[in-house]
Amino acid sequence: MSHPRTARSGFTLIEVLIAVVILGTIGVALANSLAQGARRTVAAGAIGYRTAALNTEVSRVAALPSGTLTNGTTVRTITTQPFPHTVTTVIATSGQRQTVTITITPTGARAIPPVTRAIERTIGGTPSPFGS
């Protein structure tokens, strides 16, 4: 007399291993995607800080009377968090035109490119933060 096969219960070792491989592959892809998103978020935050630092410096310089600015280059280093950077200001005068070039260069771990803006001013006139 033969014994009828009973209904199978549970998973075989091969089925479990295949499921682990599939889940592992999906997990690695998801982790990579999350890491890229985190890097992009950090870069976007750094760009926001860089833009705010540039706008602050442009506003500061634009508020000064044009006769108070002398030709030359100044470099300031800001080491405080959350955005350590250097501010380079170059002032050049030609006749009645004065050009102020401001460069914000991020320092530290957030390695994003520097940004520059030039302000054209007429000596004794009104500054234009948008250039000529």
Number of C-alpha atoms within 10 A of each C-alpha: 3 4 5 6 6 6 5 7 6 7 8 9 9 9 10 12 11 11 12 12 11 11 12 12 12 11 12 11 11 12 12 11 11 12 11 12 12 12 11 12 12 13 15 13 15 19 19 13 17 22 16 12 20 20 16 12 18 22 12 10 18 18 12 12 14 18 11 8 15 12 13 11 13 11 13 11 14 13 12 8 8 9 20 18 22 18 20 16 22 17 17 15 17 9 7 10 15 21 19 25 17 24 20 24 20 24 17 11 8 15 11 15 11 16 14 14 17 19 19 20 22 17 18 12 12 14 22 14 18 10 12 10
